[in-house]
Amino acid sequence: MDDHYRHPINWYRKRFATLQPVSEASAVGTYLAVFVGPWWLRVGARWSLPLSGMRGWVGKRIEGNGRAVNLVRRAGQLQDFCPMQADQGPSLMDDGQSLIFSYAGNAPGMLRFFRDELRQYDEHRILAFARVNLPLLNLIPLPFMLKKAAEND
């Protein structure tokens, strides 16, 4: 793992505030996820994924037209899991514009309480924060990086 994925959460918050919102139309594609932040957050995120309903989560696909979907690996196969609505809107981090992914009220597990906020980190990567709309959990933004997958990945 690159060292630039191991900064304190505040480093990602400050960096996020300097970034531009993701343009949904230009970001269409498949992205693989990397947890970023301090070691305890990266380890905790991997451990908590099954509890949140995202067993085997490996990334997201932005489809355009307000649609995105999570990608999970199950039985060795990459599968679509739990579609999301994609909209531009104000970030809970700093009120700046972000591409926001939200889940339907009938999403499995705890996903209906999640909201992902995305901004363009560089040409091939998106910095995202997952926010959980539950008491106490809403105080801890969960940073992750989405890296655009090569077309033959």
C-alpha positions in Angstrom: 0.0 0.0 0.0 1.3 3.5 -0.9 2.2 5.7 2.1 -0.1 8.4 0.8 -3.0 6.2 1.9 -1.9 6.2 5.6 -2.5 9.8 6.7 -4.7 10.8 9.7 -8.4 11.4 8.9 -7.9 15.1 9.3 -5.4 15.1 6.4 -8.1 13.6 4.1 -10.7 16.1 5.4 -8.5 19.0 4.5 -7.5 17.5 1.2 -11.2 16.8 0.4 -12.0 20.5 1.0 -9.6 21.5 -1.8 -11.0 19.1 -4.4 -13.5 19.6 -7.1 -16.7 17.6 -7.3 -16.7 14.5 -9.5 -18.5 15.0 -12.8 -20.7 12.0 -13.0 -20.7 12.0 -16.9 -16.9 12.0 -17.1 -16.5 9.5 -14.3 -18.5 6.7 -15.8 -16.6 3.5 -15.3 -15.5 0.9 -12.8 -13.5 1.8 -9.7 -11.6 -0.4 -7.3 -11.6 0.7 -3.6 -8.7 1.2 -1.3 -9.3 2.0 2.4 -7.2 5.0 3.5 -6.4 6.6 6.8 -4.8 5.4 10.0 -4.2 1.6 10.4 -7.1 1.2 12.9 -9.5 2.7 10.5 -8.3 0.6 7.5 -8.5 -2.6 9.6 -11.8 -1.7 11.2 -13.3 -0.9 7.8 -12.5 -4.4 6.4 -13.8 -6.0 9.5 -17.1 -4.0 9.6 -18.0 -4.5 5.9 -19.9 -7.8 6.4 -21.7 -6.2 9.4 -22.9 -3.3 7.2 -24.2 -5.7 4.5 -21.2 -5.3 2.1 -19.4 -8.6 2.4 -16.8 -8.9 -0.4 -17.0 -5.2 -1.4 -14.3 -4.3 -3.9 -15.5 -1.0 -5.4 -18.2 0.8 -7.4 -19.3 1.3 -11.0 -20.6 4.7 -12.0 -23.1 4.1 -14.7 -24.2 7.7 -15.4 -27.7 9.1 -15.5 -27.9 9.2 -11.7 -27.0 5.5 -11.3 -24.2 3.7 -9.6 -23.7 0.3 -8.2 -21.4 -1.4 -5.6 -19.2 -4.3 -6.8 -18.7 -7.3 -4.6 -16.6 -10.5 -5.1 -18.7 -13.5 -4.3 -17.6 -17.1 -5.1 -14.7 -15.7 -7.0 -16.9 -13.6 -9.3 -17.3 -9.8 -9.5 -21.0 -9.0 -9.0 -23.3 -6.0 -8.9 -24.7 -5.3 -5.5 -27.0 -2.7 -4.1 -27.6 0.1 -6.6 -27.2 3.7 -5.6 -28.7 7.0 -6.6 -26.1 9.5 -7.8 -26.7 13.2 -7.4 -24.7 16.4 -7.1 -25.3 18.0 -3.7 -23.7 19.7 -0.7 -21.2 17.7 1.3 -21.8 17.1 5.0 -18.0 17.6 5.4 -17.8 21.2 4.3 -21.0 22.2 2.4 -19.1 22.2 -0.9 -20.5 20.4 -3.9 -19.9 16.7 -4.2 -21.2 13.7 -6.1 -23.4 12.0 -3.5 -24.3 8.3 -3.6 -27.3 7.4 -1.5 -29.2 4.1 -0.9 -32.9 3.3 -1.0 -34.7 2.8 2.3 -35.0 -0.9 1.5 -31.2 -1.4 1.0 -29.8 -4.5 2.8 -28.2 -4.3 6.3 -27.2 -0.9 7.4 -26.6 0.5 3.9 -29.8 2.6 4.0 -28.0 4.7 6.6 -24.9 5.3 4.4 -24.1 8.2 2.1 -20.9 8.4 0.1 -19.5 11.8 -0.9 -17.0 11.9 -3.8 -14.5 14.5 -5.1 -11.9 14.1 -7.9 -8.5 13.4 -6.4 -6.6 13.2 -9.7 -7.2 12.0 -13.2 -7.6 8.3 -12.1 -8.7 8.5 -8.5 -11.6 9.7 -6.5 -11.4 10.6 -2.7 -14.6 9.5 -1.0 -16.1 9.7 2.5 -18.7 7.3 3.7 -21.0 8.9 6.3 -23.4 6.8 8.5 -26.6 8.6 9.5 -26.8 7.1 12.9 -26.0 8.6 16.3 -22.3 8.6 17.2 -21.4 6.9 13.9 -22.2 10.1 12.0 -19.2 11.7 13.9 -16.7 9.5 12.1 -16.2 10.1 8.4 -14.8 7.0 6.7 -12.4 7.9 3.9 -11.7 5.6 1.0 -10.1 6.0 -2.4 -11.6 4.8 -5.7 -9.1 4.0 -8.4 -10.3 3.7 -12.0 -9.9 0.1 -13.2 -8.2 -0.7 -16.5 -10.7 -1.7 -19.1 -9.5 -5.3 -19.1 -9.5 -5.7 -15.2 
